[in-house]
């Protein structure tokens, strides 16, 4: 049953009995603002600007984690074409400003919001921003504002995690050769801007580190951890280090690279960070732009999804790797994760690939229902894929919020209207019951 019907039924019962039902007030009602987070709830916000990925997590004790803060380069020749999503809710602000505004609205501390942890999955503009000519400068003038550097200018970041800090020397020396090996527009200037941002913010007290694969303690609750012993974050992958699924041990997945042969290097997508969030029986997966489909002539190690899925096992909710692009979300991952809910953070006319959508929806890979949600579905996708899109997705547009109830046994998926700055609730789905693993 969808929550709106359930809420109406609950309200009717309340009128008859005179009993208030406070638990329902914490879910959401279409047309109304999202009820504020309260302690004990795990809220997972997938923020849609249309210009890249950004997910803001509020742990049960109020600790916050921002996973990516994308802002694509507006000078790209496809930025304002039908191949890309439009800025949401509008173009009156930059993507980083919309992300920061969203965080302030939902943060436990509102206008005094802080980001306890920020993690950058990998160094592509739709995940951490891009330097571009004319971008606004920071108050100190030391760096330009785009993506994570813009968000960090507006909201304090206490701890920044990425795949390369401090040396940034894998699979090549990025600091030394940042202009040579990336296909990203202005990649050299983007990375230098990012380095300048880190240096400036460290002077204000921000800490930075490389994500440690295998750890379940590097990202931890800051305020009341003893009250929620069943919650933790598992660092599954960083660069080529992948958790084995046992204790905190990892394996080095990629073969030794030839420093003189870029074809022997893993791609930036393949180096994405992978995290899982756990709350009692509930498990959530997010893996940046990891790939799992080996193209003709490619090496076997281009498939990083398979070893990750082996370590992670079944989950309740999974975000689509690489936005559901054709090089990701392979068969092994789908039939291993078996999620009840798939979340797609998308911005492009190839998100998702039709074959990906067929893998997600077929009962031959795993039985039982599954609900799909996407932040954007472009008309181009609908024209090419056809009616399978409408048959497969519960929601095709909007911010996607997952609210996990205390203890992690039940959760709801809430869609917020991304066309309006006040972000009213569009729809509510659930309750879903977490798996007993």
Secondary structure as GFF3:
##gff-version 3
##sequence-region A 1 437
A	DSSP	alpha_helix	3	17	.	.	.	ID=ss1
A	DSSP	alpha_helix	22	25	.	.	.	ID=ss2
A	DSSP	beta_strand	42	46	.	.	.	ID=ss3
A	DSSP	beta_strand	54	58	.	.	.	ID=ss4
A	DSSP	beta_strand	64	69	.	.	.	ID=ss5
A	DSSP	alpha_helix	95	106	.	.	.	ID=ss6
A	DSSP	three_ten_helix	110	112	.	.	.	ID=ss7
A	DSSP	beta_strand	114	115	.	.	.	ID=ss8
A	DSSP	beta_strand	117	119	.	.	.	ID=ss9
A	DSSP	alpha_helix	125	128	.	.	.	ID=ss10
A	DSSP	alpha_helix	148	154	.	.	.	ID=ss11
A	DSSP	beta_strand	156	157	.	.	.	ID=ss12
A	DSSP	beta_strand	159	162	.	.	.	ID=ss13
A	DSSP	alpha_helix	174	177	.	.	.	ID=ss14
A	DSSP	alpha_helix	187	202	.	.	.	ID=ss15
A	DSSP	beta_strand	207	210	.	.	.	ID=ss16
A	DSSP	three_ten_helix	225	227	.	.	.	ID=ss17
A	DSSP	beta_strand	231	238	.	.	.	ID=ss18
A	DSSP	beta_strand	241	243	.	.	.	ID=ss19
A	DSSP	beta_strand	250	252	.	.	.	ID=ss20
A	DSSP	three_ten_helix	262	264	.	.	.	ID=ss21
A	DSSP	three_ten_helix	269	271	.	.	.	ID=ss22
A	DSSP	beta_strand	274	279	.	.	.	ID=ss23
A	DSSP	beta_strand	282	286	.	.	.	ID=ss24
A	DSSP	three_ten_helix	300	302	.	.	.	ID=ss25
A	DSSP	alpha_helix	305	312	.	.	.	ID=ss26
A	DSSP	beta_strand	317	319	.	.	.	ID=ss27
A	DSSP	three_ten_helix	321	324	.	.	.	ID=ss28
A	DSSP	alpha_helix	331	337	.	.	.	ID=ss29
A	DSSP	beta_strand	341	344	.	.	.	ID=ss30
A	DSSP	alpha_helix	354	361	.	.	.	ID=ss31
A	DSSP	beta_strand	371	374	.	.	.	ID=ss32
A	DSSP	alpha_helix	379	385	.	.	.	ID=ss33
A	DSSP	alpha_helix	388	392	.	.	.	ID=ss34
A	DSSP	beta_strand	393	395	.	.	.	ID=ss35
A	DSSP	beta_strand	399	404	.	.	.	ID=ss36
A	DSSP	beta_strand	410	416	.	.	.	ID=ss37
A	DSSP	beta_strand	425	433	.	.	.	ID=ss38
###
